[in-house]
Structures are given as structure tokens and as C-alpha cells.
Amino acid sequence: METIINIVGGVALLLWGIRMVRTGITRSFGADLRHALAASARNRVTGLAAGFGVTTILQSSTATALIVSSFAGQGLIAGVAALAIMLGADVGSTMIVQALSLNLNWLSPVLISIGVFLFLSTENSRRRAIARALIGLGLMLLSLRLIALGSLPFRESEAMAVLVGPLTSEPLLAIVFAAALTWASHSSVAVVLLIMSLAGMQVLNVQLAMTMVLGANLGGALAAVGLTAKALPAVRRVPIGNLLMRMIGVFAVLPLVPYLQPYLAVLGDTPERLLANFHTGFNLALVVLFLPALALVDWAARRIAPDRPATDDPGSPRYLDEGALDTPSVALTGAARETLRMGDAVKAMLSAARDVLRTNDATLRKTVEAQDDVVDRLHEAIKLYLTRLTEEEMDKAESQRSIEILSFTTNLEHVGDIIDKNLMELAGKKIKGRISFSDEGQRELEAFHNRILQNLDLALHVFVSADEEAARRLLHEKTEIRDLERRYVENHFRRMGERRPDTLDSSSLHLDVLRDLKRVNSHLTSVAYPILERLGALTESRLIDETEPSREDAVPPLGAQPRREDG
């Protein structure tokens, strides 16, 4: 039992080390790596080279597959170029296996020491990310040593012989077992290194280990297929094409495994070197076999994942790139773009609500109510995306931006609810009761409505630009809207005093519309608070160098929502 615990602990440390390397590299150079992949789509050769280079650095062909798939889904990379990148990525993922097949145990404490010292001695986010990658490499080396030591008792274990026996006699079972293990861990590198360690300790014979390496290569392709299973067809084709190439390669090489060992031994006769060379050689063979035939592979992938009939679902997110979750700066940019789409949907609702209140158009009213479902779906998608993003470590600025996006999308969702559940309910009463506002009252309501629409545009500008002057102007608009509402209410009461029939009939609706529009404005102006707070333009209770606002307009603390006003 202790032996199994030691091996499982070593494997867990290996997976964690690989994760630290990947996250450290993506935190430091993620945007540059994505740019390199996007720029490599000129032809197959440049794509192959970029895939090799990026994955050698990133050490995750699955991460590369997700990035390339998202580019393909956006039409930035053609199918053939994307598959060429994946061929290069598969070769690149073998480089760390090559390095760790050497006796580098002495390097582990060096890398960990340098990484820890660098991490503790700086606050720079990029240097800390590089330190994380160094620590991860050190932990990977350390884990291989732990796995090797933990495997010693298995060399003479009869139970282990019983377990390994079926895998030795049934190569297909060995492939399936290794593929399942790789799919579960989402890391072909980790599984190949584990197989190498067990073979090095003579727990596995070399021929079985080679067969299991084939299974690990197959499982490495399965992970990306599973992660993109619910994506658009254009996104799914790249992982599917990569899986097709690996499946063909695995079943073509499997009958040759018993005959390859003598040739591989020329390059290195230790089990670790032999398996590392076999792993690299297999992926190089795929390059030679499929690079000229990528158009055919792309055709097959298109047959498996054909284009769906064109549908433009406004509630479906367009910019929430799953492949960007390992690069917070890129993911936050996509979330901000999706938030602008949400803002456009809210603006369409607010503009249509004005027309409904003016024309009593019942059909348009139902359209506005349906649009709220779009806003709710976009809000939910952005919220879940950013929640997943927070699983990756972000620096202070990225964490703050994530909070700002969540806060603004929540306020936009509240605006949509006010329009749907309040303004449209009032519009329904107006339509059902055949109520009309007075001409003067109608003009005032439309002027007020238009002012709110302008503030919505200003709020979206502040959200994108973080412009201090625009944020100050938006915050001042809250005071202006409050004063304007007070003046319009006074005008309404004056008309009531004159006993105007249309004013008397519409009084309750008129005042409620003013109140709800004022609430909408309060949610919109809230985007200015975190911007001004971050720029140091706020004190506890007022704008710096500005006149003191009323209690109603007191600045809430960062992250807090302004008080909901009820007019």
C-alpha cells in the first residue's frame, strides 16, 4: 500500500509540475505565443515550425490544440494550416520527454532553488511566472525520481506480474489502457514519462512500454476532442483531424513494434532513451506521412464535423475563447468584447422601450421582453467564463479587470430586468388602459429617455477606455439626471394642478417611468466608480477637487453597488 501511495504521489507531483510549467509560460509569453501561431498560417511548413516551437516552450499539445481550434473557429487559420501546426505541436511535446530521459536528477534542486528565490525576490508578474515555470521543471525531475524509487518493490512483485500480464499479451488492451490514462490526466507527457520510469525500473518490459507509448499518443489527441465536443464544427475539426492522424499512425506502427527495438537501441540502449526516441520518432513519422496529405485529412474532418445550417443566435457568445483561459490578458479582452455585445443588446432594449411607450406597439413590447433573454444568456456566459478564468492565477491588475467586467455585466443585466419587468409592465398597462401621456409629458419622457441612452453610450466608452475624464463626466451625469427628474416631476405636478385630463389619467405611469429610468441610469453610472478608484480620483466620499455631492450620490466602496433609487 505504501508503494502505491508513493507512486501516486509522484505522478500527482509530475502532473502539478507540468501544470506549473504550462501556466508559467502562458502567463509570461501566452499572448506572444498566440500571435506566433496566428502569424504562422501562411503555409504548411511555417505552421509546422510554429507548432513545434510553441509547444516545445509550452509543453502541452492539448493547449496548442485549443488555441489553434479557436483560431480556426474564428476563420483566422485554414484547416490545412491548423493541422500542420498540430503535427508540429505533437513533435514539440516530445522535446521535454527527450530532455528528461537524460540523467538530470542533480538539476532538480537547482531549478527549484532558483525558481523560489526569483519568485520571492520580485513582484513583477512576468518574472514570477518564469519562476513558476522553473519550479515546475524542478518538480517534474523530482517526481520522476520519486516514481523510480517507489517502483523498486514492483520489480519482484508477483501481483505486478499478474497485472502486467494481460497488457503484455494483448497489445490493444495496453493501448486502450494508456490512452485512457492520458485522457484522464490530460497530459501525454506525464504518461510517457511515467511509462519511461516504470520501464527504467524493469517493472515494464520495453516492448510493452513502446505499445503503451503509442496509447499515450492516442490519448493525447482524445483530450482536445473531448474539450471541444460542444463547440462549433469549425472548432472541432482540428482536434478531430489530429486524432485521425494519430489513430492511423498508431495502428500502422503497432505491428512493427517487435522489430523496432534493435534500431532504436543504436541511438541509446537504456529503456528511458529508447522510449523517448521511439516517442519522438513516431511523431516525426506522422509528419512525413501526413504533411503532404493534410488536404485529405481536412476533408475527412469536414465530413465528420460538417458545417451546421447558418444560424445567428444573438444570445450565443462569440468572443469567449476557451483556448484563451490559460492566458488571462487575452481571455479578459474577449470577455470585454462580449460585454460590449451585451451592452449593445441592452441599448436596443432601451431604445425599443422608448418607442413602445410612445406608440403603444404591443408586438414591439414582446420583442423587448424576448431581448431580455438574450441579455440574461450573455450575462450567464460571461459570468461562468470569468469564474473559470479565476481558477488560473492572475496578477492584481487582471483580477481587478475581472471584477470590473463582472460588476458591469451584472449592472447591465439589472438594467435589462428593469426594462423587461418594470418599463414593459408599465407599457402593458398603458396599452391595455389606452392611456396617453400629455404632449408636454411625452416630450419630457422622451428627452429623459434619450439622455439615458446617451449615458449608456458613455458608460460603454468608460468601460472600454478607462478614460478618467469620461468617468468623471458619467458620474456628474448622475447628479444631472437626478436634477432633471426632479424638474420633470415638478412639471408633472404643475400640470396636475391645472387639472389636465391626460395628465391625471397617466400620472402614476408617468412617475413610475421616470423613476425606473433613473434607476437604469444609476446602474450605468456605477461603471465609473472602480475606474476612478483605480486612478486615485476618489476620496472616501467625493471626487477629488470637486464639490461635495449629496448623500444620495456618495461614492460607494470599490466593488459595492450604488444604492438603488426608487425616485
HUFEN-V740668 format. One record per pair of residues at least 24 apart in sequence whose C-alpha atoms are under 6 Angstrom apart, sorted by the first residue. I is the first residue (numbers start at 0). J is the second residue. If there is no record, write none. Layout:
I,J + I,J
This chain:
2,149 + 5,149 + 6,146 + 6,149 + 9,142 + 9,145 + 9,146 + 12,142 + 13,139 + 13,142 + 16,135 + 16,138 + 16,139 + 19,131 + 19,132 + 19,135 + 20,132 + 20,135 + 21,57 + 23,128 + 23,129 + 23,131 + 23,132 + 25,326 + 26,128 + 26,326 + 27,125 + 27,128 + 29,326 + 40,76 + 40,80 + 42,80 + 43,80 + 43,83 + 46,80 + 46,83 + 46,84 + 47,83 + 47,84 + 47,87 + 50,84 + 50,87 + 50,88 + 51,87 + 51,88 + 51,91 + 54,88 + 54,91 + 54,92 + 55,91 + 55,92 + 58,92 + 60,88 + 60,89 + 61,223 + 65,322 + 66,322 + 68,234 + 68,237 + 69,234 + 71,234 + 72,233 + 72,234 + 79,293 + 79,294 + 86,286 + 90,282 + 93,279 + 97,275 + 100,271 + 100,272 + 107,137 + 107,140 + 107,141 + 110,134 + 110,137 + 111,137 + 147,196 + 154,202 + 167,207 + 173,211 + 174,211 + 174,214 + 177,211 + 177,214 + 177,215 + 178,214 + 178,215 + 178,217 + 178,218 + 181,215 + 181,218 + 182,218 + 182,222 + 185,222 + 187,215 + 187,219 + 195,271 + 199,270 + 199,271 + 213,249 + 217,245 + 232,304 + 232,306 + 236,300 + 240,296 + 240,300 + 314,373 + 314,376 + 314,377 + 324,388 + 341,374 + 356,426 + 359,430 + 368,419 + 371,415 + 410,522 + 414,519 + 436,501 + 436,505 + 437,501 + 437,502 + 465,530 + 470,527 + 473,524 + 474,524 + 514,566 + 518,564 + 529,557
